[in-house]
Amino acid sequence: MRPTLVAPTLEEIRRAHEIINREIGLPTPLIHSPGLSEHLNAHVSIKLEAATPTSAFKVRGGIYLASQLGVDARERGLVTASTGNHGQSIAYGAAVAGTSATIFMPTDANPDKVTAIERFGGRVELVGERVDECFIAAAEYAHERGALYVEPVNQPTLIAGVATAALEVLETQQPDTELVIVPLGGGTGASGWVLARDGLGHPAEVWAAQSSQAPAVHDAWRSGKMEPRPNRTLAEGIATGVVFELPLGILRASLNDFILADDGQILAGLRRLWDLQHIMSEPAGAVGVAAAEQERERLSGKRVVIVVSGANATRAQLAKWLGD
């Protein structure tokens, strides 16, 4: 029988923050954007989660998860599946903890992300066209070799780690925040934000933003049914066609709203982020900007934080997207 998954507490999130801070130094920057503020008629700040060793927020979770491994788990090593940012986080955390990491990725994976994983000491296996196929292959590989399979989303320790960003903003960097918009793929980031917000008793609203070309979690949040959906988004950091039990439960209990933006809007958000604040982002990191533009009237006059979750795009990708 599968053990019951329990959401992390505020106390664990604080403990995770201490551990992560020792390894990479925190907090990540919170940058007020005059250009986006003028454009959206709100006080807009960017939580720059790309300002980490892996250029993405997920490294917080990887460091904390690896720090909690026992001796046996470290000897067996870690296995997971990822489009890249989660894989980097596990490879980085494994290196810090002195264990191995094998990462399954789609065959067309971002080459910069593959190189980064290998730079951190991880081993990459390319399998299938979409990351959903990699989940199955990674779990089978881990079972055959007795390694520890790290589910990319259904892991309380990962959620506790990434929730530390919310602690930084809501407790110290901008306690008067009224609204936070968070990119969502599988849901660790957004569920971490609502857990930290609720643990602090903070009044800010938290919205999630996802691509309408991969709306599985959005649809499950609205319907309560964990059903797969097409996964055709170019925003690889939020590309998943399946739903995960633990974050869905957290989000359905506490998330204030969930916005879909199509890939065209996401790329427009990426360009807007560059034009108005000169911040580089991958599409997954810019989906919050796209959601903010779509919901501009509801943002008016508020103190808003938009999370830019990552900036792992290749030079060729950026040249194409910024030039369109």
C-alpha positions in Angstrom: 0.0 0.0 0.0 1.3 3.4 -0.9 2.0 5.6 2.1 -0.2 8.7 2.7 1.3 11.8 1.3 1.4 14.6 3.9 1.9 18.3 3.0 4.9 20.0 4.7 4.3 22.3 7.6 5.5 25.8 8.1 8.1 24.5 10.5 9.5 22.2 7.9 9.6 25.0 5.3 11.6 27.1 7.8 14.0 24.2 8.4 14.4 23.7 4.6 15.2 27.4 4.2 18.0 27.1 6.7 19.5 24.2 4.9 19.2 25.7 1.4 20.6 29.0 2.6 23.7 27.3 3.8 24.3 25.8 0.3 23.4 28.6 -2.1 22.7 31.8 -0.2 19.2 33.2 0.0 17.0 35.1 -0.6 16.7 35.3 -4.4 16.0 38.9 -5.5 12.6 40.6 -5.5 12.9 43.3 -8.1 10.3 46.1 -8.5 9.5 46.7 -12.1 8.5 50.3 -13.0 7.8 49.3 -16.6 5.5 46.4 -15.8 3.9 48.5 -13.1 3.0 51.2 -15.5 1.9 48.6 -18.1 -0.4 46.8 -15.7 -1.5 49.8 -13.6 -0.3 48.0 -10.5 2.8 47.8 -8.2 4.5 44.9 -9.8 7.6 43.1 -8.5 9.5 40.1 -10.0 10.6 37.2 -7.7 13.6 36.2 -9.7 13.9 32.5 -9.1 16.2 32.2 -12.1 18.9 33.7 -9.8 20.1 30.3 -8.5 23.0 27.9 -9.5 20.6 26.1 -11.9 18.8 29.2 -13.2 15.5 27.8 -11.8 13.5 27.6 -8.6 13.5 23.9 -8.4 17.0 23.7 -7.0 15.6 24.6 -3.6 13.7 21.3 -3.6 16.6 19.2 -4.8 18.9 20.5 -2.2 16.5 20.0 0.7 15.4 16.5 -0.5 19.0 15.3 -0.9 19.8 16.7 2.6 17.2 14.4 4.1 18.5 11.1 2.6 19.7 8.4 4.9 23.0 6.5 4.4 21.3 3.6 2.5 19.5 6.0 0.1 22.7 7.8 -0.6 24.5 4.6 -1.4 21.7 3.5 -3.8 21.5 6.9 -5.7 18.6 8.9 -7.1 16.6 8.5 -10.3 14.0 10.9 -11.7 12.4 12.2 -14.9 12.4 15.8 -16.1 12.3 18.2 -19.0 15.3 19.8 -17.4 14.9 22.1 -14.4 13.8 19.4 -11.9 16.6 17.2 -13.3 19.1 19.9 -12.6 17.8 20.3 -9.1 18.2 16.6 -8.3 21.7 16.4 -9.9 22.8 19.5 -7.9 21.3 18.2 -4.7 22.8 14.8 -5.2 26.3 16.3 -5.7 25.9 18.3 -2.5 24.8 15.2 -0.6 27.5 13.0 -2.2 25.3 10.6 -4.1 24.6 9.8 -7.7 21.7 10.9 -9.9 20.3 9.5 -13.2 17.9 11.8 -15.0 15.5 10.6 -17.7 14.6 13.3 -20.3 12.7 13.4 -23.6 14.8 12.8 -26.7 14.4 16.4 -27.8 15.4 17.8 -24.4 16.9 21.3 -24.2 20.6 20.7 -24.8 21.6 23.4 -22.4 19.7 21.6 -19.6 21.3 18.3 -20.5 24.7 19.8 -20.4 24.0 21.5 -17.0 22.8 18.2 -15.5 26.0 16.5 -16.6 28.0 19.4 -15.3 26.5 18.8 -11.9 27.5 15.1 -12.1 24.2 13.7 -13.2 23.8 11.0 -15.9 21.2 11.6 -18.6 19.0 9.0 -20.3 17.0 10.3 -23.3 13.7 8.4 -23.7 10.5 9.1 -25.5 9.0 12.3 -27.0 7.3 13.7 -23.9 8.3 13.8 -20.3 5.2 11.7 -19.3 7.0 8.7 -21.0 10.1 9.5 -19.0 8.2 9.1 -15.7 7.4 5.5 -16.5 10.9 4.7 -17.8 12.6 6.3 -14.7 10.4 4.4 -12.2 11.2 1.1 -13.9 14.9 1.8 -14.1 15.0 2.7 -10.4 13.1 -0.4 -9.4 15.4 -2.7 -11.4 18.5 -1.2 -9.8 17.3 -0.6 -6.3 17.8 3.1 -6.6 15.5 5.7 -5.1 12.9 7.0 -7.6 12.2 10.7 -6.9 8.7 11.5 -8.1 9.1 15.0 -9.6 6.0 16.4 -7.9 4.5 14.0 -5.3 7.3 14.7 -2.8 6.6 16.6 0.3 10.3 17.4 0.7 10.5 19.0 -2.8 7.4 21.1 -2.0 8.9 22.2 1.4 12.1 23.3 -0.5 10.5 25.3 -3.2 8.0 26.9 -0.6 10.9 28.7 0.9 10.6 31.4 -1.9 7.2 32.3 -0.6 8.6 32.6 2.9 11.1 35.1 1.7 8.6 37.3 0.0 5.7 37.2 2.4 7.6 37.4 5.6 10.6 39.7 4.8 10.9 41.1 1.3 7.4 42.5 0.7 5.0 41.6 3.6 2.3 43.8 2.1 2.0 41.8 -1.1 -1.6 41.4 -2.1 -1.3 39.0 -5.0 1.2 36.4 -6.2 1.1 34.8 -9.7 3.1 31.5 -9.9 3.9 29.4 -13.0 2.6 25.9 -12.8 3.6 22.6 -14.5 3.2 19.8 -12.0 2.4 22.0 -9.1 5.2 22.0 -6.6 5.8 25.7 -6.8 2.2 26.9 -6.5 1.4 24.4 -3.8 4.5 25.6 -1.9 3.3 29.2 -2.1 -0.2 28.5 -0.8 1.2 26.3 2.1 3.7 29.0 3.2 1.0 31.7 2.8 -1.5 29.7 4.8 1.1 28.8 7.5 1.9 32.4 7.9 -1.7 33.4 8.0 -0.9 36.0 5.2 -3.8 37.6 3.4 -2.3 37.6 -0.1 -4.0 35.8 -2.9 -2.1 33.2 -4.9 -2.9 32.4 -8.5 -1.4 29.7 -10.7 -0.7 30.2 -14.4 -0.4 27.3 -16.9 -0.3 26.9 -20.7 -3.6 26.1 -22.3 -1.6 23.7 -24.5 -1.0 21.5 -21.4 -3.9 22.2 -19.1 -4.1 19.0 -17.1 -3.7 20.5 -13.6 -5.9 23.4 -14.4 -8.7 21.2 -15.5 -8.3 18.9 -12.5 -8.3 21.8 -10.1 -11.6 22.9 -11.6 -13.2 19.5 -11.9 -11.6 17.5 -9.1 -10.9 14.7 -11.7 -7.3 13.5 -12.2 -7.5 13.0 -15.9 -4.6 13.3 -18.5 -4.8 16.1 -21.1 -2.9 16.8 -24.3 0.6 18.1 -23.7 1.6 20.3 -26.6 3.1 23.4 -25.1 6.5 24.8 -26.2 7.0 25.9 -22.6 9.0 22.8 -21.5 9.3 23.8 -17.9 5.5 23.5 -17.5 5.0 20.7 -20.0 3.1 17.8 -18.5 -0.1 16.1 -19.4 -0.7 14.3 -16.1 -1.9 15.3 -12.7 -0.3 14.6 -9.3 -2.2 13.8 -6.2 -0.4 15.8 -3.4 -0.2 19.2 -5.1 -3.7 18.9 -6.5 -5.1 18.4 -3.0 -3.2 21.4 -1.7 -4.2 23.6 -4.6 -7.9 22.7 -4.5 -8.0 23.5 -0.8 -6.2 26.9 -1.0 -5.4 28.3 -4.4 -7.4 31.5 -5.2 -7.4 31.3 -9.0 -5.9 29.4 -11.9 -5.3 31.2 -15.2 -4.6 29.6 -18.6 -2.6 31.4 -21.2 -1.9 30.0 -24.7 1.7 29.7 -26.0 1.4 32.8 -28.1 0.5 34.8 -25.0 3.4 33.2 -23.1 5.9 34.2 -25.7 4.4 37.7 -25.7 4.9 37.8 -21.9 8.6 36.7 -22.4 9.1 39.6 -24.8 7.3 42.0 -22.4 9.5 40.9 -19.6 12.6 41.7 -21.6 11.3 44.9 -23.1 10.1 46.4 -19.8 12.6 45.0 -17.3 15.4 43.4 -19.4 14.9 40.1 -17.5 15.6 37.0 -19.5 13.2 34.1 -19.0 12.3 30.8 -20.5 8.6 30.5 -21.6 7.7 28.6 -18.4 9.1 31.4 -16.4 7.1 34.1 -18.3 3.6 32.5 -18.0 2.9 34.6 -15.0 3.4 37.7 -17.0 1.1 36.4 -19.7 -1.5 35.7 -17.0 -1.1 39.2 -15.5 -1.7 40.8 -18.9 -4.8 38.7 -19.5 -6.2 39.6 -16.1 -5.0 43.2 -16.1 -8.2 44.7 -14.8 -8.2 42.5 -11.7 -4.6 43.6 -10.9 -5.3 47.3 -11.0 -3.9 49.2 -8.0 -2.6 46.0 -6.2 0.8 45.1 -4.9 1.6 42.2 -7.2 4.5 39.7 -7.2 5.0 37.7 -10.5 7.3 34.7 -10.0 9.8 34.2 -12.9 10.6 30.5 -12.2 13.5 29.9 -14.6 15.6 31.2 -17.5 16.9 28.0 -19.1 16.5 28.8 -22.7 19.1 28.2 -25.4 20.5 31.1 -27.4 18.8 29.9 -30.6 15.5 29.6 -28.8 15.8 33.2 -27.4 16.8 34.6 -30.8 13.7 33.1 -32.3 11.3 34.0 -29.6 12.5 37.5 -29.0 12.7 38.2 -32.7 9.1 37.1 -33.5 
